[in-house]
Amino acid sequence: MADIFVKRDGEFGDKLIPTDEESLKIVKKLSRDEVYKMPIKKTRNYQFHKKYFALLNTGWDNSPLNVPFNKFREYCMIGAGHCTVVGGHAIADSISFDNMDDLEFEQVYSDVLQFIILHIGADQKTIEDNLINFM
């Protein structure tokens, strides 16, 4: 079954209502007398996701490393400790929306920010100036 997106409705939070047309179509197909089990997962903030990539771009622009952006992104994730070691090689963790919720992603952002400040040489003021338009 497809994912549906809902939000609380009512003063006492006694209802969950679909938030988009696709979710509404799915809910309308559900039988009123059946019981359904749905996992509850807070969706990630897309603007925060864009801010994370702006952070990476700022770090990449200020980096002495001469590597493609994707390699720089992996380097930062591994350097910040968000990786899996397989056969002695570190592999950057995935930040896909399906693999990581909002709370985990906030920790990744914070750790990568610190890594860029400490190991890439971008100063916090430059980063803040470049990220001022996000969120």
N, C-alpha and C positions, 0 to 999 in steps of 0.2 A: 504494500500500500504506500502511496505517496506521502510525503511530509505535508503537514498543514501548519499554518501560522495563525495563532490565536492570541488574544489579549483578554485581560480581566475586564468585565463590564459590571456595572452596578456598584452602589456604595459599599456593599459588603463583599464584593468579589465573588458573588454567587453564580456567575456565568462566565463561560469562555466563549468569545465570539471570533469568527474568522476575520482576518485582517486584509485579505486580498481575494480577488475574484476566483482564482484557482482553488483556494482553500474552501471558499463558500460552496463551490460545485461539489467538492469531495464530501463536505459535511452534509449537504442535502441528500446525498446518496446513502448515508448511514441510516439504519433502521432505528426507530425510536425505542424499541423494546430490547435492543441488544446492548451488551456491555462491551466497551472497547477499552483497550489499554494503549495509552500513548506515552512515550517518554517525554519528559519536560526538559527542554534545553533552551537556555537563553541564546538568542541569535547574536552573532557578533555585530558590532557597530562598524558599518562599512567605512564611515568617515575616519574612524580610528585606524582601520586597515590602510587607508590611503596615507594617513599621517605616518604610519610605520614605514611605508615605502619612501615618503619624503625624507624621513630620518636617514634611511639607508642611502638615498641619493646625495644627501648632504655629506654624509660620511665618505661616500665614494668620491665626490668632488674634491674633498679635502685630504684624500688618502695619497700617500706616496706610492702605494702599490699600483702596478700597471697590470690590472686584470680586468676581464669582462665583469659587468655588473653582477651577473648571476653568481660568479665565483666569489665576488666580494660579499654578496648576501650570505652565501654558505659559510664563508670565513667568519663573518660576524656571528652567525648563529652558533657555530662550533666554539668560537672564542668566548661566547657568553654562556657556554655550557649547555646549550639546547641541541643535543646531538645524541646519536646512538653509535657505540663503537662495535664494529663488526670486523673480525679478523685483524684487529690492530689498526683499523682505519676508522676515523670519525666521519659519520654521515649526518648532515644537518637535518634536524627534525622538520617535518612538514608543518606549515602554518595554515593549511587549508581550513576553510570554515568547518568542514566535517570532522577534522582531526583535533580541533582545538576550540574550546569555548572562550568566552569573553575574559574570564578570570585568568586562565592560562596565558592568553594572548597579552594581557596587561603585564604579566610577569616577564614575558619574552621582550616586550617593548622596553621595559625598565632595564632589563639586563643588557640588551643590545645597546641602548643609550649609554649606559655606563662603560661598556666595552669600547664604543666609538670614542668617548671622551678620553678614556685612559690609554688606549692602545693605538688609535688611529691619529690622534692629535687634533681632532676638531674640538674647538672650545665650546662650552655650553652656551655662551652668548650667540655665537654664529648659528648653532643648532636652533636655539629658541627663535632667533630672527627669521630663519627659514621656515619654521613650523608655525609661525604666528597665525596663519590663515586657516589652520585646521582645527576642527572640533568646535 
